[in-house]
Amino acid sequence: MNCKLRLLSAGVLFFIGHSAFAQQQKIDTVGGEQKIEEVVVVAFGTQKKEAIVGSVATVDKKVIENQQATSVLSALQGTVAGVNVISTGGMPGDNPSIYIRGIASINASTQPLIIVDGSPYGGNVNSIPQDQVESMSILKDASATALYGSRAANGVIIITTKKGRLNSKPRVNISSLVGVSSSAVKFHEVLGAEDFMKGTWQAIKNNRIRNNGATEATAALYATNNLVNTLTYNPYNVAQPVDVNGNIVDGATLLWDTDWRKELVNEAAFKQEHRFNVSGGSENTTYFLGADYLDMYGNIKTSRFERIGLRGNVESKVNDWLKVGLNSSFTSSSQNYPVQSGNTYASAIQWIYTLPNIYPLYMRDQSGNPILDNFGKLQYDYGNEGASGRLVNAQRDVLNNENAVGALFNNKIRYNRYDMFANGFAEVSFTNYLKLRSQGSFQLYTYDSNEYDHYRYGAAASVNGRVSQSRDLAKTINWTNTLSFDKKYGDHSVQAQAIFELMDYRYDALNAQGTGYLPDVFVLNGSTTPESVGGYVNQERLVGYLGRAAYNYANKYFVEGSVRTDGSTRFAPETRWGTFYSVGAAWVVSNESFFQNDIVNNFKLKASYGELGNNATASYFPYLETYATGWNQLDQTGIILGGARDYFLTWEKTASSNVGAELGFFNNRITAEIDYFNKESIDLIYAKPLPGSTGNTSITTNVGSLRNYGWEFNVNTRNITTQKFSWTSNLNLTFENNEITELTQKSFINGTKRWEVGRSLFDFFLVEWAGVDPTTGMGTWYVNQTDANGNVTRVASTDYNAANSEANKKYVGSSLPKARGGFTNNFRFGNFELNSLFNFAFGAQIYDSSYAALMTGFSSAGRQQSVDVLNAWQNPGDITDVPVNIMSNNQNASTSTRFLYDNDFVRLKALSLGYNVDRNLIERIGINNMKIYLQGENLWTWQSHEGIDPEQGISGTTDSRSYNLRTISLGFNIGF
């Protein structure tokens, strides 16, 4: 039987953990049928896919090409079971948060290890253009990740970049796309200026009646006379715009009705990306050269991400026993980065949901006319003109001395990144079964942050402007030596490896800040009053010794084991070394003679167990007693002692087990993978609380444990396959649970959660909302009531403080979805291609603090409200879920289940429609292939709770973050 091994990428087999498939074609001499045997590259070696005893998933370049992945990691969303990908908002270039099989730590890092072309990656992943990526592999269980030892507790993602092919002529590919982006979902609907004025009038009136004993008429007159004084601004052309009946007076006209969303949010954000690469190879050498330019604007006006990425990969077989290669890249990127989240004035979303439309964008005089500067231009209104003598339209109490739109255009926040990465190897083959490979990588990552606050307007106006700059250099050196043995003895196959790895990481930070600037000066040297200068160096080294052995008999029975010992400078010499291991086995039942049938052509059982580590502490030297300088008294030098430390702090450990099955039906027309996983993390690196009387409130030590467990399902189908039409599908599902199995104390409150043994990190623990009292219109909450027999029942109470006691709160829902997954369909009809990807999540809850702030019922003057306050309680006996609008301190919008919502969603994550131009039409002009395509991202979203993007942080609380983008792009690709 003639066998020909054809690698998808020449030389790709050496890459760590990469699971792109080389295909070995076997020709059946009787039927002529071609069977494809998949070969998978695992940690420091290769295996046939049927020999894999662990859990490895692959996202190939076809999946990546069908998405618009500014950060290539976002292509994992909805495509891999067991991987939870959460987008961070509408800022292009930001990387998503990724959790592989749950959260394995509380205080240490929870993000996976990133490997690029066989070496750990120390830069920002947004430096890697998606067009230069061949595939991404996700290693999920201990058997797949154990050879990464101390860094693998959170899983491993291997990014493999593109290579050339042996014996191929130079191929040039050029592609270009342009697009436009807008917010992927609707915002919360807020009040316009007229409704806000009328609502505030009503709230003032209700307060006078309820808390001051006024009559209806007296309270109404008071509200009319004091409305403008209360708000300090008047958007109407009359002095008293609301009459005693709560209506706008005749003849009153709005002079402005500021739509802050329109002013701050970019609903037509431009995108362009242009790509070029050339690849090919001779009999012994392959090469790939690529260039990429991306320019994309974000959800908030002035936000922008611009990137230029260059890459060159070359490999060569020097002679029969020596092969060498070098992968290199350089990326320069720049982000204009206005504040994307949080509760500061500069957060655009926070501003939209805080400042009502009655406040103008530009300065107005007492009559509402624009106030121009000395050059005849409009001036942003910062609400701080109290000294002007104007009685209205001068000073506001809410977000005083700020203007979010002014901050966008007057201030500057820019992040520049420069990433140089070189990765080379030499491989010596002593025999056809024994080889030695030495691989080294060097990465220099520069991060330059520059912020300018305007000299005349805003927070730094009092000091005539401020410039803050930091320039950080991160240098990573990694060196790996691998001795590999791979030999067959009849039906017996043996593989073994001995590996040595060394990693050196150095982070050198420098920062400075100054004030006192002249107009149009934005650099530190222009400061008339230097404020501060600082810098520090962090350095880390890791040394690893590891080994792996694997055996299989007749391609039926597979056994594998690995062990790794790591030494990390993050821990004291006495606890510096940790040993991690894995064992696994698989049985390919379908290769047994007794199992042959026409329905199930592939049936494999597998199981693995291993222990991994996590050394990603917040500090590089957490075991040392540190001190800080600069605490001087006059001319006497002073220092301050750092926090308490545990000298014997050591690795977190994660024990991970996996049991699974792989099935193929009807000659793999349907394939399925089922896995059950269990991960228990012990000796957590955790900030243990201490009594404040000790001088410290916590100490970082090893205590506590977590468990993550669940099921994963992955199903692929070839629904229809004909010469002109094909349709394939993929469905992946994850059911994941989290449990705290050990803590230092019985329980404690952590924001909207209470952590205790037996519960999840993500279980909400809140005051339970009991609804609106029909008699008073005020909110009520449930408390426990014990009768004479000791029976406890829940009763409604108007006392929020009582309900807010720990004894009366209750567990209500979780921010962790009960189920999540993705559904992909690929259609081909003639020269047309249609690809779609839906991702979804069900069973989680979200606490919407943004909406809570919009439902205060005018309790504080001058704060924006939701349109839903128009449904507020009015009179005794009214049945509604919205309390009375009243301008007085109350707890109606305080934290409770009133603002806890189901967070189910289904999203059309990616849609791609392409047309491949007939080759007969283009070959005559020297073009091999040409494709015109239309791509969409986040085109449609169904969600159970509207007003926010359903992809919030894993804690399940909102943070006024910018909204994910809906992007539509048109592009073409030409190859020749």
N, C-alpha and C positions, 0 to 999 in steps of 0.2 A: 504494500500500500504506500503510495507516494504521499508524503506529508510536507507541507510548506508552511513554515511559521511566518506570519506576516504581522509585524508590530504596527499598531496604530500610530505610534510615534517612535522613530528610530532612537534606540538607546534609552527609552523610557523605563525599562525594567528595573533600573537601579533606584528609582525614586522611592523614598520611604513611605510605606503605607498607601501609595497611590493604587487605586483600583480601576483605572482605565483598562480596557480589555484589549489584549492582543488576541488575534483569532487564528486558530489552527484549523485549516480546512482538510477534512478527510473525505475522499471520494469513494463512495460505495461502488465497487466494481460491477455489482449486479444491476442496481437500479439507477446508478448515476446520481444519486441524491447527495447533496452537499450537507454535511453536518458541521456546525461551528462549535469548537471547544474553546471555552473562555479561560484565559490565563490572567490571574490577578496579581498585581504587585503589592506585597504587604510590607510590613516594617523590615527594612534592610534585606529584602529578598523578594522572590516571586513564588507563586503557587498557582496551581489550577484552581478555578473557582470552586470546584467540587471538594477540594481539599481544605477550604477555609473552615475553621472550627468556631470562628467568632462572628461578630456582626459588623459588616462593612457595607457602606452605601456609596454610590457614585452618581455624580451629576456631570454629564458629558457636555462637550462644546455645543451640541445641538440644542440642549435645554438652555444653556447660557445665551446663545445667539438669539433665542426667541424672546428674550427679556431685555429691558433697558436697565442694566445694573450699573449705576454709577459707582457703587461699591459692589464688587463682584460677590461678596458674601450674601447680598440680598437675593441672589438667584437660588439660594437654598430654601427660601420660604415656600412652603407648600409642596416641595418636591421630595423631601426625605422624611420618613417616619422617625419619630423619636427626637427630632430636632425642632426646637421652638425658636423661631426667628421673629424678633419684634423690631419694627422700624422705629427710629428715634424721632421722626418728624419730617418737616418739609425743607430741611437744609441739605442741598445736594452735597455729596461727599462724605456725609456722616455715615459711619458704619452701624449696622444694626446690632442689637444685643442678641447673643446666641447662647442657648442653653441646650446641651445635649443630655437627654435623659435626666432632666430635672436640675435642681439646685443642690450642689454637693457641699456647699460651705455657707457659713453665715457672714464671717468677716473677711476671709481670704478670697482670692479671685474665684469667680464662677465661670469665666470665659475659657473657651477651648484653646489648646496650643495650636498655633498656625505654623505649618511647614510649607516652604516654597522651594520647589525643585530639590528636595531632599535635605534642606537645612532650616533650622528654626528661624522665624522671621521676626525681627525686632522693630520694624517700622509700622507705619499706618497702612492698612490693607487697601485704603482708597487710592494708594499709589499704583495699584496694579490694574491696568486697563482690561476690561472684560474681553476685548478682541484678542488679547495675547494669551488667554488662558485656554488650555486644551481640556482640562477637566478638574473637578474637585472631588476628593474622596473624604468621607466622614467615617472615622473609626470610633465605634460607640462602646464596645465592651472591653473588658480587661485583656482578653486574648488578643485583640487587635491592637491595643494601645500599650500593653505592659512594657514593651521595649523602650518606651519613652519615660517609664518609671515615674520620677518625682513630679513631672509636669503634665501627666496624662489623666488626672482624676476627673477633669471636666471634658474629656474627649479630645480628639485630634482632628483637625481639618488640613488635608494636604492639597495644596494648589500646585498643579503641574502646568508649566507654560509650554507653548507650542515649539515644535522642532521641525526640522526638515526631514525628507525621506531619502533613503539610499537610491541610487540609480534613477534619479528623476531630474528632468530639466528644470531650470528656474521657473517658478510660478509666481506671478505678481497678482496680488489682490488689492483692490481699492474699493473702499466703501465710504459712504457719506450719508448722514441723515440730519434732518432739521425737524424740530418739533415745538410744541407749545404745551405749557402745563398750567393747571389750575388746582384749586382745592379739591381733594377726592370726595369729601362729604360736606354736607351743609353745616354751617355754624348754628349755635343757639340763636334764636331770633330775639332781638332786643327791641326796646321801645324807641320810637321816634320822639322828636322833641315835643310834639303836641301831647302825646299820651304821657310822656314823662312829667310834663308840667301839671297835667290834670291829676295824675297819680300822686304826685308830691302834695298837691293841694288837699287831696282826700286824706293822705296820711297825717298832715298837720291838723286837719279838722278832727279826725278820729282821736288824736292824742289830746286835743283840748277838751273833748267830751269825756273821754275815759279817765284821764289823769288830772284834769283841772276842773272838772265839774261844770263845764260850760254847757249852755243850751245848744241845740242844733244851729239856730240862727247866729248866735254869738260866735260859735266855733267856725262857722262858714265865713263870717265877716273877717275873723282873725286870720284865717287861712288865706283869704284874698289879699289882705293888707300886708301879710308877712311872707308871701311866697317868694318874691324876688329877693328880699333881704336874706331869707334862709339859704337860697341857692347862690346868691351873690352875682349871678349872671342872668340876663334877660334876653332871650333870642327873638323877642317880638318888638314891634315898632310902637307899642303902647306900654305905659308904666305898670299897669296892672292887667295882665293878659287874661286872667281867669276870674270869672264873676262868682257871686255867692252861691250859684247853683253848680259850680264846678265845670262850667263850660267856657270855651274861649269866647271872649267878648267880640261883639261885632266890630269889624274894621281892623282887627288884629291880624297882622301878617308876619309870618316867620321871616326873619332876616338871614338866618342860617339854620341848618339842620344837619350837623356834621355826621356823615357816615364814616366813622372811624375805621370800619373794616375796609371800605373802599380806599381810604387813604393809606392804609398800612399793608394790606394784603395784595399780592400780585396775582391776579387771576388770568394773566396772559404772559407767563414766564417763558422766555425764549430758551431753546436748547439747540445746540449744534454739536456734532461729533464727526470727525473725519479720520479715517484709518488707512494705513498703508502697510503692506508687508510683502516680503519676497522670501521664498524658501526653495530648497532643492537639495541635491546631493549627488556625489559621484559614487564610485564603487565602495569607497572607504570613508567618506566624509559627508556629513550633513550640516546644513546651516539654516538659520531663520533670522531674519532682520525685520523688525517691526517698529512703527511709529504711530502714535495716537494723539489726537488733540480733541479735548472736550471743553465746552463752554456752556454752563447751565446756570440759569437763575432759579431762585428758590421761592418758597411760599410767602416769605416776608420781603417787602420791597427792599432793594439794595443788596439782598443776600445773593451770593454768586459763588460758583465753584469753577475754577479754570485749571486745567491740567494738561501737561505735555509729557508723554511717556515714550521712552525709547528702549528697545530691547535687542540684544544680539545673542543668539545661542548657536554654538558650534560643537560638533563631536567628530572625532576622527579615530579610525582604527589604524594605528601607526604600523603595526606588523601583526603577526599571528598571535603574539602574546601580550601586546600593549594597546590599550585604548585610552584616549584622553578626551576631555571636554571642558568647555567653559560657558557658563550662562551668566550674562551680565545685563544690568538694566540701570537706567537713570530716569527719575521722574521728578518734575518740578510742578508743584501745585500751589494754588492760592485760593483762599476762601475769604470773601467779605462776609463777616459773620455777626450780623446784629443778633441781639439776645433772642434765643429761640424758645425759652421756657422760664418758669419761675414767677415770683410775685413782685419783681422789681418794676419800677416805672418803665424801664427800657424794654420789657417784655411786651411785644406787640399784642399778643393774644390777651394778656392780662389787662392791658390798656383798653382794648375793645370791650372787655367784659367789666370794666370798672368805671370808665368815664362816659357819661351819657352824652347824647347828641346836642344838648343845650349849650355845651361848651364849644367855643369856636376854634377852628384850626389856626386862624390868624387873629392878631390883636384887634380889638374893637374899642371905640370910644363909648362914652356913656349913652349915646344915642344909637349905638350899634353900627356906626360907620367904620370902615377899615382905617387903621392907623399905619401910615407908611413911614419908612425910614428916610434918612437923608438923601437916599438915592432914588426915592419914589417907589420902593419895592415893599411888598407885603412882609410882615414880620410874624413869625410863629408866636402864638400865645402861650406863655409859660405860667400864667396864672399867678404871677408874683409882682404885679404892679400896684400893690397897696399904697405905696408912697406917692403914686401919681395924683392922689386926691379924688379920683373918680369913685363915685359911690357904688356903681355897678360895673360889670365887665372888666374888673381889674384883678381881684384877688379871689382865688378859689382855695378851699380847704383840702379838697381831694387832689392828690398827686401834685401838690404845689411845687412850683419852680421847675416843672418838667413839661415836656411835650414829646410824645413818642415819635411823632412824625419828624419833628425837629431833630430828635436824637438820631434818626436814621440818616438824615442828610447833612447834619452839622458835625456829628461825631463819626469816628472811623474805628472799626474793629477788623483787623486783617490778620489772618494766619497763613504764613508761608511755610511750605514744606519742601525739602530737598532730600531725595532718597537715592543713594547709590548702593547697588547690591551686586556683588561678584561671587560666583560659586563655581569652583573648578574641581576636577577629579582626575585621577589616574588609576587605571585598573590593569593589574597584571594577572594573566592566566597561566598558572604553573602547569596545569593539566586541564583536560576538559571537564573535570569535576572539582577543581580546587583553584580559587582565585583570591587575590588580595586587592582591596579597593581603598584608596585614601582620598578623602573628600574634604575640602576646606572652603569656608565662605567668610566673606568680610562685608559688613554693612555699616554705612555711615548715614545716619538719619538726622537731619537738621530741622528743628522746629523753631520758627521765628514768629512770635506774637507781638503785635503792635497795636496799641489802643490810644486814641486821641479823643479827649473831651474838650468841647468848644471853649474858647477863651471868653466868650461873651454871654452865652446862653447855657442854661442847664446846671447840672450838679457842680461843675468845676468853675463856674463863672466867678465865684467869690475869690478864687485864687488865680484868675486870669488864664485858665486852661491847664490841662494836665496831659502829659504823655507818659505812658507806661510801656516798657518793652522788655521782653525776655527772649533769650536766644539759647536754646538747649541743643546739645549734641549728644546723640546716643550712638555708641559704637559697639557692634556685636561681632565677635570672632567665634567661629565654630569649626571644630576639626574632628573628623570621624575616620576611624580605620576599621575595616571589616574584612575578616577572613571567612570565606564561605566554602562549604563542602556540600556537594550535591551529587549523589551517585545511586544508580539502580543495580540491584542484585536479583535478577529474575523478576518475580512479583513483588519484591521488597524494594522500597525506596527510602533513602535516608538523606536528610538535610541537617546541617549543623552550621552555626555561626558563632564566632567570637568577635566581640566588638569593643572598641574603646572610643569614648567621646569626651571632648573637652569644650566647654563654653565659657567665654569671658565677655562680660557686659559692663560697659562704663557709661554713666550718664552724667554729663557735665553741664550744669545750669548756671546762667548768668542773667541778672535782671537789674533794671534801674528805672527810676521814676523822677520826674521833675515837673514844676509848675511855673507859671508866669510866662505866657507866650504872646508874641505879636501875631497879628492876622496872617494866615497862610503859612505858618511855620509849624511843622508836624514832627520834627526830629528832636531827639534828646538834647542835642547841642544847642538848641534854641532856647532852652530853659534858663530863666533868670534866677530861679530858686530850686536847685537840686534838692530832692526830698529823700531819696534812699537809693542804695545800691546793695546788691546781695549776690551770693553765689554759693554753690556747693557741688560736691562730687559724690556720686553713689557708684559703687562698684560691686559686682557680683561674679563669682566663679562657680562652675558646676563641673564635676568630674564623674563620669559614669563608666562602669565595667559591666558588660552584659553578654549574655549568651542565649542561644535559642537552638532547640533540637526538634525535629519533626520526623515522623515515620508513617508510612502507609503501606498497606498490603493489598495488592491487586486492585487498587483504586476503589476499595470498599471500606476499609477501616483506616481511620486517620487519628493519630495521636500527636499532640504538640505541647511543648512546655518552654517557658522562658524565665529568666531571672535577671534582675538588674540591681546593681548596688550603686547608689549615688552619694556623693559628698557635696554639700552646699554651704557656702560661706554665710548664708542667712542664719545659721545656727551655730551654737557654741561647739568647740572641738569635741566635747563629751557626747553631743547628740547630733553631730554633723552628718553621720552616715546613716542611710536608710536602705533597706533591701526590699525589693518589690518583685512579684512573680506572677505567673499565670500558668494554668494547665487547661487543656481542652481536648475534646474528642469529637469525631463525627463518624457516622455510619451511612454510607450511600446504599440504602436498601434496594434501590432500583437497579443496582448492578449485580444483585444476587440473582441466580438462575431461577429461583422459585418465585420471583416477583414479576416476571415478564408478562405484560398485558398491553392491550391497545388503548387504554384510557389514561393511566398514570405512567408517564414515561420517565419521570424523575421524582424520586422521593429520598430526601436526606434528613437525618436527625443529627442535631449537634448540641453540645453543651460545653460551657467553659466557666472557669472561676479564676479570679486573680485579685491581687491587692496592689493598689496604686497610691501615689503620694501627691501632696499639694504643698508647695513651699512658698506660694505667692502671698507673702505677708505684706502688710501696708508699709512696713519699714524694712530697709535692707539689712539692718542690724538690730532686730527686736530684742535680742538677748543682752544687749549692752546697756548699762546705765549711762545716759547721755546728759548733756547740759547745753544751754544756749547762752551765747555771749551777747553783749550789748546792753545789759541791765546795769548801767553805770550810775554811780551817785557822784555828781559833780566831776572831779578829776580822778575819782577812784574807780578802777575797773571792777565791773560786777558781772556775775554769771547767775543763771538760775538752773536748778536741777530739773532734769526731765522726769517723766512719769515712772511709776513703778514698773519693774521688769521681772520676767521669769527667766533666769539664766539657762534653765534646762528645757526651754521651749523647743519643740521639735515638729516633725512633719505631721500634717493631717494625713490620715490614711482612709482610703475608700476600698471596701471589699465589694467586688462586683461579680455577680453571677448572671449567666445568660443561658436560656434553654430555648431552642428553636427548631423549626422545620422548614424545609424548602420543597416545593412541589411543582411539577410540571404536568399539564394535562394535554392530551391530544397533540403530541409532538410539540410541546411547549407553546401551543396556541394560547393557553392560559398558564401563567406562572404565578406562584404565590409564595410569600415568605411570612412566617409567623414567629414572633419572638416574645418571650417573657423575660423581663429583666428585673434585677433587684440590686440596688446599690446602697450600701450603708457606710456612711462616713463617720469615723470615730476620731477622738482626740482633736476635735475641731480647734482651729486657731481662733480664739474667741475672747472678746473683751469682757472678762468676768467683772461684775459690779463689785465695788468696794465702798465702805462707809466713807462719806466725805470727810469725816473727822480724821482719817488717816493721812489726809493731804492729797489723796488721789481718789478719783471716782471709779477707776477701773484698772485692771491689769490684764495684759494679753498673755494668755496661757492656753494649755491644751485641756479642753473640757467640753463636754456635750457631744451629742451625736445626732445624725439625721439619716433618714431612710427615704429613698426614692424607688418606686417600683411601678410596674405596669406592663401593658401589652402593646405590641406594635404589629401592624398588618400592612403588607404591601402586595398589591395585585396588579399584574400586567396582562393585557389581553390584546390579541390580534383579531379584531372583530371582523374585518373584511380585508381581503388581499387579492386584488386582481391586477392585470397589467395596467389598467388605466385608473383604478381607484383603490385606495387603501385607507383604513381607519384603525388606529391603535389607541389604547387607553391605559391610564394608570390611576389607581386609587391607593392612597396611603392613609392610614388611621393610627392615632396614638391615644392610648388611655393611660394617663399618668397620675400617680398619687405621691404625696409628700407627707412625711410623718416625723415629728420630733421624738426621738427615743431617749434622750438624756439632756438635762439642763442642770445648772448649778443651783437652781431654786425651783420651787413648785411651779411658779408662773410669774410673768411680768408683762406689763403693757408696753407695746411697741407701736405707737401711732394708732392706726385703726385696727390693730391686731392684738391678741394676747397669746404669747407663746407659752405653751405648757406641754409636758410630755403626753403623747397620745394624740395631740392635735397637729395641724399643719402650720408651716410658716405663713401660709397665705389665707388662713381662716379669719374672716372679719369678726371682731368682737365690739359690738356697738350698742348704743342706746336704741331701744326699739320704739319706733314712731307709732303712736296710737291714733293719729288723725287730728282733725280740727274739732274743737268743742263747738257744737251747734249753737250754744247759748252765748258764748263770749267771742267766738271767732279766733281764740288763741290755740296754740298747739298743745297737744297732750302726748305723754310718753308712758310706756308700761313700767310698772314697778312690781316687785313681789309683795304679796300680802299673805300673812299667815293667820289662819283662823284659830279658834279655841282648841281645835283638835290637832293643830300642828300641820294642817294641810296648806300647801303653798299654791296660790293662784296669782295670775297676772291681771292687774287692774290698771286702768288709765289714771294718770296723775298730771296735774298742771305744773308740778315741781320738777323742772329739768335737772336741777342739781342733785335731787334724790335719785332720779333715773340714771344719772351719769355716774353713780357710785359703782364700783366694780361688782358689788353683789347683785345689782339690778340689770347690768348689761347682759347680753347673750350672744352666743355664736350664731351668725347669720350669713351663710354663704362663704364662698372662697374666690380669690382672684385667679386661681388656677383652673383652666378649663377642664371639664370632665372628658371632653373629646376634642381633638383637633386633627387637621389633615389637609390633604390636597387632592384635586381631581384634574387630571390632564387628558386632553384629547388631541390627537394629531391626524389631520385629514390630508390626503393628496388626491387630486383629481386632475389628470393630465399634467399640465404644467403649473397648476395652482396648488398652493399649500395653505392650510389653515391650522393654526395651533392655538390652543387655549389652556389656561391654567387658572383654576379656582382654588383659593385657600379658605379655610373656614375654622371656626372654633365655637363650641357650645358648652354651656354649663358653668361659665365663670360669671362673677359679679364685678361691678366697677363702682367705686365711690366717686361721684362727680362733684368735686368741690367747686368747679367753675360754675356749674348750674346752681349750687347752693348759694354762692355769692350773688347770683342774679335773682334769688328768691327771698331776699331779706325783707321785702315788703316796705321799702323806703324807711327802714328803721334808722338809718344814717342818711343825712342830707347829701345829695349830690352824687350818689352812686347808682350806676346803671342797673336796670332791672329787666327781667325776661318778660316777654309778652304774656306769659302765663299768670302774672300778678293781676291781670285784668279779670281773672276768674276768682278773685279773692272774695272771702266772706264779706257780706254787707250788713245783714240784719239777723237778729235772733231767729233761729229755726232754719237758716240756710244750711244746706248740705253741700260741702265742697271739700276738696283736699288742699286748698290754698288758704292759709290763715289771713286774718284781717291785715290790711295795709295800715300801719300805724308808725308814726315817727317817734319812737321811744325805744329804749333798750329792752330787748326781749330775746328769748332763746329759740324762736320759731325756726330759724335757719341754722341752728347749731348742729354739730355732728350727730347724726342719727341715721337710722335705716330709711328715713324720708328720702335721702339722696343716694341710696344704694340701689343699683339697677342691674338687671340681667344684661350681660355683655356678649350675647350671641351675634355672630356675623358670618356672612358669606361674601367673598370679594372676588371679582374677576381680576386676578392679579396681573395676568399677562394675556394679550391677544395679538397674534401675528398673522397677517394675510400677505402672502407673497406670490409673485408670478415669475417663473423661470422662462426667460425668452428662449424660443426654439433655437437650438445650436446651429441648425442649417442656415438660419438667418444671420448669425453673427460670426461664424467661423471664417467666412470669406474676408472679414476685415481683421482677422487675427485675434478674435476674442473667444476664449474657451467657454466661458459661462457669464451670464448676466441675470441678475435678479432684482426686481423692483418690489418693495415691500412696504406695508403699513403696519406699524406697531403701536399698541396701546398698553398702558400700565394703569392699574387701579381704575379701570373704566367704569365699573359699577360696584356698588356696595349695598347690600342689605344688612341692616343692623337693628337689633331689638331696642336699643337706646340711641336716639339721634342727638346731634348737636356737637358731638366729639368724634374724633377718629377712634374706632374700636381698638386700634393697636396702641395701647398705653403701656406704661411700665408694668413689669411683672408683679409689682406690689398691688396693682389694682386701684391706684388713686391717680387723679388727673393733676397736671402741673402746668396748666396754661401753655402747653407746648404747641409749636406750629403744626399745621395740618399736613398729612401726607399728600403727595402730589398725584393728580390725574394727568398723565402725559400721553399725547398723541404725536407720533413722529412718522415722517415719510422718508424713505431712504432707498439707496440702490447699492448693489455690489457687482463689481466687474472683476473677472479673473482672466488672465492671459499669460 
